[in-house]
Every structure is written in structure tokens, then in C-alpha cells.
Amino acid sequence: MAPSRLSTSPVVLHLSFIFVIAILPTVFIPIFLLIYDIGYLLLEPRRVPG
């Protein structure tokens, strides 16, 4: 039982690592675009059409 646990734990860590790498861009890209858009509107208020 011990060798099976030692062989499955790196696989679980590797799959979780791939999962984190796959999920982080989809989470942070909209947040980054939202912060960039808000910052652009705050720093460039003259370019707002009106």
C-alpha cells in the first residue's frame, strides 16, 4: 500500500498543478482587463465621449 501511495501522490500534485495553470489565466485575465479599463477611464476622463 505504501508504494501505491507514493506513486499516486506526485500524479495528484501534477494534475492539480496543470489544473491551476489552466484555471488561473481564465480568472485573472478578466480581472486584469476590468482593472485596466477602470484605470483607463480614471486616468483619461477627457476621452469619454460626451
SEMARRO-579427 format. One record per residue (C-alpha): residue number from 0; x, y, z. Coordinates in steps of 0.05 Angstrom, whole numbers, plus 5000, padded with zeros to 4 digits. Example, Ala and Ser with C-alpha at 12.3 -4.5 7.8 and 13.67 -1.06 7.14 Angstrom:
SITE,0,5246,4910,5156
SITE,1,5273,4979,5143
This chain:
SITE,0,5000,5000,5000
SITE,1,5057,5047,5014
SITE,2,5088,5045,4944
SITE,3,5019,5058,4913
SITE,4,5010,5120,4956
SITE,5,5079,5145,4938
SITE,6,5064,5134,4864
SITE,7,4996,5167,4865
SITE,8,5015,5230,4904
SITE,9,5061,5260,4851
SITE,10,5007,5246,4799
SITE,11,4955,5284,4840
SITE,12,5004,5341,4851
SITE,13,5019,5343,4776
SITE,14,4945,5343,4757
SITE,15,4929,5397,4808
SITE,16,4988,5438,4781
SITE,17,4961,5432,4710
SITE,18,4892,5449,4735
SITE,19,4917,5513,4770
SITE,20,4956,5534,4707
SITE,21,4894,5521,4665
SITE,22,4847,5560,4711
SITE,23,4889,5620,4732
SITE,24,4890,5655,4664
SITE,25,4815,5649,4657
SITE,26,4807,5680,4726
SITE,27,4860,5735,4723
SITE,28,4852,5759,4650
SITE,29,4781,5787,4661
SITE,30,4802,5817,4727
SITE,31,4863,5849,4694
SITE,32,4821,5876,4637
SITE,33,4770,5904,4685
SITE,34,4824,5938,4727
SITE,35,4857,5964,4663
SITE,36,4791,5991,4637
SITE,37,4773,6025,4703
SITE,38,4843,6054,4708
SITE,39,4839,6078,4636
SITE,40,4773,6113,4650
SITE,41,4800,6145,4713
SITE,42,4866,6167,4682
SITE,43,4835,6190,4616
SITE,44,4769,6224,4634
SITE,45,4774,6272,4576
SITE,46,4768,6216,4524
SITE,47,4699,6196,4548
SITE,48,4650,6216,4493
SITE,49,4601,6268,4517
